[in-house]
Amino acid sequence: MPTTTQAPAFPAKILWLATLEHRFHAWREKRARRRGLSASIVPFPGYGGEGWVRVVGRVLIVRPPRDTKSGEISSLRGWRSFVSIPVGYSEVKITVAGRTHTVVSDRGGVVDTVIQAELESGWQTLELSVENSEPVEARVFIVGSDVKFGVVSDVDDTVMVTALPRPLIAAWNSFVVDEHARLPVPGMAVLLERLVRSHPGAPMIYLSTGAWNIAPTLTRFLSRHLFPPGGILLTDWGPTHDRWFRSGREHKLDNLRRLATEFPQVQWLLIGDDGQHDESIYTEFAKDHPGQVSAVAIRRLSTTEAVLAGGRQTVDDHSDAQAPWVTASDGAGILDKLERAGLV
């Protein structure tokens, strides 16, 4: 005789919390529309391959930027992005290669979709619009089928000096008004620029556990400090159907696995730091996809940074790994070791 297993009470509570969050944003949206405000789409750098493109952006109600036609996300400061109202389940029109596609944003207003389109390799543009607004341009990097090398880099404490206790990173990122307040990790911009220059056509992906809200600030920071442009993969905060907050570790692993599936011919150089879980994440990915990792580079945090980060993760012995592992305290040291390994 079959038995019925009752679902645990905890996931049900989280589902209720997620529903409450959605209702709260819907209430804010209704009040904003009564004041005459309308939704706009904020595009983020995406990527694609032959015959397809991954488009990412977010639908928000925010006071109109000074230049709504340029699509420049520089007009949306970090704190405004957090107090702006996400518009869930809104229709977004994507025009690419002369064809217009209609997609729907998720509960948090995030658009993360794949569109079938034939585009030439390299940086290309497409247009996004919502609620009959003026279209804005989004940039996407198309990876050619002959490209065999790519770079995935963490952000906090890898390219950007955080120097804050982990519990405060989210709050700091949330209300940073000006990217001038952040400092780059020494040598990392030169390292990443050398890598993409040494491998023409290589995709550059910035993979972080930060919220999509910080994408405008992050993009300005990377540009200001001469980091090579690349696709940005962040996550959304708040409750899901089964947990209070999204798992940053699963976010990174899921996107690495997705990249491995989307570009089976590419070997990735994975760059992170020893203050979070990058080492264990990259170890697991390299174990599951041994032929798709060219090398792993781990930045060693300073003593102060390690204390603020909640401790330093010990980098295990990877001398027997199929791909080389290198560690150094800055970009110059990592670059030197990668040059010795013949990757630059």
Beta strands, then each sheet from edge to edge (+ up, - down):
strand 1: 39-49
strand 2: 52-61
strand 3: 85-86
strand 4: 91-96
strand 5: 99-104
strand 6: 110-116
strand 7: 122-130
strand 8: 136-142
strand 9: 149-153
strand 10: 160-161
strand 11: 183-184
strand 12: 204-211
strand 13: 231-235
strand 14: 267-273
strand 15: 293-299
strand 16: 325-328
sheet 1: 3+ 2- 1+ 8+ 7- 4+ 5-
sheet 2: 3+ 2- 6+
sheet 3: 13+ 12+ 9+ 14+ 15+ 16+
sheet 4: 10+ 11-
end
